[in-house]
Every structure is written in C-alpha cells, then in structure tokens.
C-alpha cells in the first residue's frame, strides 16, 4: 500500500513539473502574440475601423467585409486582400508593411477566437 502511495505521489509530482515546464515554454510565445495583437489593435483602430467598424463591430450594412467572418485558415486570403485590395477595399501595398499586416491579423484572431 505504501509503495502505491509513493508511486502515485511521484507521478503527481512529475505531472505538476510537466505542466509547469509546459507553461514556461508557452508563455513567451503567448506574450509575443499578445503584444502583436495589441499593436494590431492600434493599427486597426487607425487604418481599418473607419470601414470595418470599431473593435471589429462592422455596421456598414454590407458594403465592407465583416472581418469577424474570417476563419483561422484564411490568413493568405486576408494578406492578399490587404496588399492587393478587393471589391470596395483599396490596396494597402506600400502603406502597411508585413509586420503591421501580421499584427492586424493577430488582433483579429485574438478578438474573434476568444
């Protein structure tokens, strides 16, 4: 019985250590993505909100795309639409750089995927 308890405690200790190590390795990535999303929120407010709505709340009545409808697998579509333009949206090529576009994408994902 004592052996079973010691084995269980050892397993619990190893599990706690594993979870703690996993949290440490994920935190920097989440922090970077969080700061990128924060930067994206600022760029979005300045460059995108006039057409796509404040905080992604599109109230245009359909003339501009509701960015909340973008799925996580549509990153390339998003980048292409921003850089080349599409329908009513002008091209932002030369105005927004790649890092700014990625920041806006991170903001959209962080907001929609909550």
Secondary structure, 3 states (H helix, E strand, C coil): CHHHHHHHHHHHHHHHHHHHHHHHHHHHHHHHHHHHHHHHHHHHHHHHHHHHCHHHCCCCCCCCCCHHHCCHHHHHHHHHHHHHCECCECCCECCECHHHHHHHHHHHHHHHCC
